[in-house]
Amino acid sequence: MSSRVRLALLVGLAGVVLVTLVMAPMLMSSFPSFIGGGTTGGDCADDGAVTKVTNVSTTAQSDIPTDYLDLYKKWGKKIGVQWTVLAAVGKRETDHGRSNMAGVKSGTNYAGAAGPMQFLISTWGGKAKIKIPSKFSGYASDGDDDGWADIYNPADAILAAAKMLKHNGAPGDLKRALFVYNHAMWYVEQVLEIARKYASDGTLDVPAEADPACDQPLVEAAPTDVVKKILEFALAQRGKPYIWGGTGPAGFDCSGIIYMAYRAAGLSIPRTTFGQFPFGVKVTKGSEQPGDLVFFNAGPGTSANTPGHVGMVVSPGKMIEARCTLCGPIKVTTYRDRPNIVGYTRPLQNPDVLSQLKRLGLT
């Protein structure tokens, strides 16, 4: 064998070794320290699959305790929010549970907040530890399937924080979601700065769509009991097919599910999209809230004044819709990135609906 050939072989072997040394840590960082195991306490399905998240910086690996990092990645992926932002909240609030401040491991701080993610007891559900299932009102969650929603348990608190961020605008509107979490712009900017440092590429990329089992918005956070009833009916229809002209129970069309959801709350609104659009009081973009309707210029014979499609807002940036025969089952989708939105309305502010609410004793 010539010296030139031997040299080429040695260079090639060195290259393979170098690639192996570089790639091995990256591949290892894709896997949490545990494989499978555990369920989520009924909040959403846990199939035991490995949570593969590759955008983990060396800063994140060195700064975040392994168990917390696993939880941030797991619930960020399942709920559909950036794990880096979730982790940055945990860092800013309690240094991932390592802080010795009052309220982190027991009791509350001066503001009444508690646990590693610093929930107010009232926001959590009225008390720090709640038996699941329970008719509580708040974000209390059972992230480790032990039957309890414990504000001091990282598994429970991180799941709840992910749900709160998602409900208030994440992953698309992070500034809004974080401002709701803590009403200070300096806090928002600090959390986003930390989040970028936790990502190996320095970005705040929007994650993939949430696990469908985790994507149910928090009905408990609806603005009124009437809206809760409307959402409960609409969300219960997920998975059913689109049927043109359908008003259930087998399936619905886009306006049919909304019509029947309002009927479930004892209210009567127009049946069709064409009737529903002028019926509700117009609301400005960004002011929509659960129970409001979002309309699209879609389909033949439609226009900006006669929209052909409608969905119901269930949380900021999310709506439930029966889209079309070939579009899959009724489900919760995003709407702010959709083209041809022509406006938002609030049927609950229509004078006729206000009269109905008064007759029902719901005002």
N, C-alpha and C positions, 0 to 999 in steps of 0.2 A: 504494500500500500504506500503510495507516495506521501511525502510530507504535506503536500498541498491538500490531499484528500483527508489526511488525519486532522489537519487544522480545521477544515470545514466541518468535520464531524464533532470536534470539540466545541466549536462555536455554536453549532446547533444544539448540542446537549446543554450547554450553558444557558442558551435561550429558553429551553424547556424548563430548567430548574428555576430561572428567574421568573417566568410566567407563573409557575406553581407557587412560588413564594409570595408573589404579589396577589394572586387570585384567591389563595386559600383563606386569608382573613376576611376577604370580601364575601366569599361563599358562606363562611361560618357566620358572618354577621346577619345573614338572611334568616337564620333560625333562632328562635328563642331558646332559653335554657331548658324548657320542658317540651316534650312532644306529646300532644293530645292532652287528655285528662280534663276532668271538670266539666260542669255545665253552667249555664248562665242564670239559673234560678227562674226560668220562665220568661225573662225579658226578651230573649231572642235565641234562636237555635244555635247550638254549639256542636258542630259535627266532629270536633276533635282534630280538625286539620291544622297543620302547622301554619302559623301566621307569618307568611313570607313578606317581609318588608326590608328592602335593600337600601333605602336612602337614609342610612344611619351613619352619622359622622363619628369620628374618633372622639370628639368632644362629648357627644351623647353617650357613647359607650363608657367613657371614663367618669362622667358626671352622674349618670342616672343609675340607681341600684337595679340589679338585674330583674328582680321581681316587678318593680315599677315599670321598667322598660317593656317587659313582656305585656303588662296590662295596658300600657299606652298604645302599643302596636295592635294588640288584639281588639280593643274596643274602638280605637280609631278606625280600623279597617271595617269592623262589623257595623258600626253606627254610620260610617261614611263621613268622618271628619279627618283633618290632617292630624296624624299621631303626634307630629312635632308641635303643633299648637296645643294639643291636649297636655303634652309633657311640659311645655313652656309654662302653662298655667300652674301645673304642679310644682315647677321650680320656683316661680315667682311667689306662690302662696306660702309654701312650707318647706322649700328645698327637698321636695319628694318625700315628705313625711319626717325628715331628719331634724326639723326645727324643734326647739324646746319651748317655743312660745306657748302661752296659755291657749287652750282650745284645740291644739293639734291632736293630742292623744286622749284628752278627756276635758270635760267642761266646755266652756266657750271663751272666746276672747272678748275684748271690750266692746266689740260691735255685735256680738252674739253669734259669730261664725265658729264652725267646728270642723274637725277632721282634716285629712291631708289636702283636700281640695277646697276647704273653707266655705262650706255651705252654711247659710243661715238656717237655723233650726226650722223656722217657718217655711222656707223654701224647700227644705228637705221633706217635710211632711208633718211637722208639729212636734215631733219628738225624735231623739237621736237614734233610737233603735225601734224598728217597726217589724212586726211579724208579717211575713208574706205567705199567701196572698192577703191583702187587706184593702179596704176601701179608704185609702189615704189620698190626700191631695198634695202633690208635690213631685219632686224628682227622685225620691227614695227608690233605690234599686238593689236587687240581690245579684251581685256579680259573681258569687262563688257557690251558688246553689245550696246555701246552708239554711235557707228558710227565713233569713233575716236581712233587712236592709239596715246596715249599721254605718252611721256617718263616719265612724273612725276606721272602718275597714277599707283599705285601699282598693280592693276588688270592687266593692260596692260604690265607693265614692268616685272612682275614675269612670266607671260606667255611667253614673249619674251626670258627671261633668260633661261627658261626651254627648249625652242626650240633651243637656241644656244648651250646649253650643250649637248642636244641630237644630234644635227647635228655634233658636234665635238668629239663624242665618248662615251658619257654617254648612258646607265648606266654602261657599261662594262669597258671602259677605262677612269676612272675618272681623272687620272693625266693628260692625254692628253687634255681632255675637259676643265679642269680648267686652264691648262697652256695656252690654246688658249684664255681663258677669261682674264687672266692676266699673262703676260709672266715673271713669277718669281716662282721658285720652293719653296721659302719660303712661298709665297702666297698659293700655292697648298697645302702644308703641314698644314698650319694654317686652311684653310677651311676644310680639312678632319678631323682635330682634333676637330673642332667645331661640325662638322656633327656627329661624334661618340658620343659626349656629348648630342646631341639632340635626339639620339635613346635610348630608354629605355634599350635595350640589348647591346648597345655599338657597334653595327655592321653597315656595309654599304651594307646590302643585296641588291641584284639586284631586283627591283620591277617586278611585273607582266608585261606582254606585254601591250604596250600602247593601249589606245582606238583607234581602227582602223581609226576613223575619224580624229584623231590627229597625225597620224603616217606619214603623207605625208612629206617627206623631203623638205627643203627649196630650191625650184628650183631657187629662186633669188640668192642663194649663190653658184650656179654652177660656175666653173672656167671660162667658156666662153659662149658666146651666142649659139654656136653650141651645146655644152653640154646641155644647157637649152632646146633647141628644142628636143634633144634626150630624156631627162628626161620627158619633158611634154607629149610626145607621150606615153612613156612606162607607166608612172603613170596613165594616162587616161584609161589604159586597166585593171586596178585593178577590180576584181570582175567577170571578164569574165572567162570562163572555159578553162582548158587545153584541147587542141585538137591536137593529134599527127599529125605532118605535117602541122599544122595550121599556117597561116600567116594573120589571121583576115579576116573580122572584127569581126566575131562571136567568135573566140577563137584563141589561139596560142599554139605552143609548146615552149620548153625552148629557142631554138635558133631562132625560128620564131619571137618572140616578139622583140628580139634584132635586128634582120635583118630589121624588119619594122620600128623600132625606128630610126635606122640610115638612112633608106630611107626617113623618115619624115624630116630629116635634109638635104636631098639632097645627101646623101652619099651611096655608094654601098660597102658592105662587103660580105663575103661568107654566104651562107644560113644556113649551118648545123654546129653543134657543132664541128664535126671533122674538118671542114674547118676553123672555127673561131679561134680554139686554136693556130694553127701555124701562123695565119695571123697577129695578133697583136704583138706589141713589148712587151717582157716580162718586168714586173715590180716586184720589191721585195715586200714581205709581209710587210704591214704597210705603203707602199708608194702609195697604190691604191687610186684613187680618183673617183668622180662621172663620169660615162660614161665608166669606165674600166670594164673588164669582169673577173669573178671569176669562175674557172672550177673545177669540181668534178669527181673523178673516181667512176662512178656509172652506173649500168646496165650491162647486158651481153655483152661480146665482147669488154669491155672498159678496159683501163689501165691508168697508170700514163702518158703515152705518147699519148693516144687516149681517153681523158675524154669523158664521156657520158652525162654530164649535165653542164649547164652554167647558170649563173645569171648575172645581171648588177648591179654594185655598184651605189647606189644612195646617200649614205652618209657614213661616217666611221662606219663600222660594219654592215651596212644594204644593202640589195640588193633587187631588184624586180625579181621575178622568176615565171615561169610557170613550176611547179614541176612535176606533174604526174596526171593521170586521177583521181585517188582516193585521191589525196592530197589536194583537195579543190581548190578554185578559185585562179587566179593570184593575188599575194599580195606581200607586202614588208615584208621580214623576216630578221633574223640575219644570219650571215654566219661565223663569227669567231669561234663560238663554234661548227661548223659542222665538222664531220669527212671527210676524203678523199679529202680534198682540194689539188689540184695538181698544182695550180699556178694562176697568175693574168696576164692579158695582156691589152695593150692600143691600140685598133684599130686605134685611131686618129693619132698614130705615124707611121703607116704603110706608106711606100713611095707612094703607089698608092692612099691612102686616102689623103696624103699631097698634091698630084697633083690635086686631086678632089677639095680640099679646095681652092687651088690657082686658079683653073678655075672658081670657084664660087665667087672668091673675098672675101674669108672668112679667109684669113691668114694675 
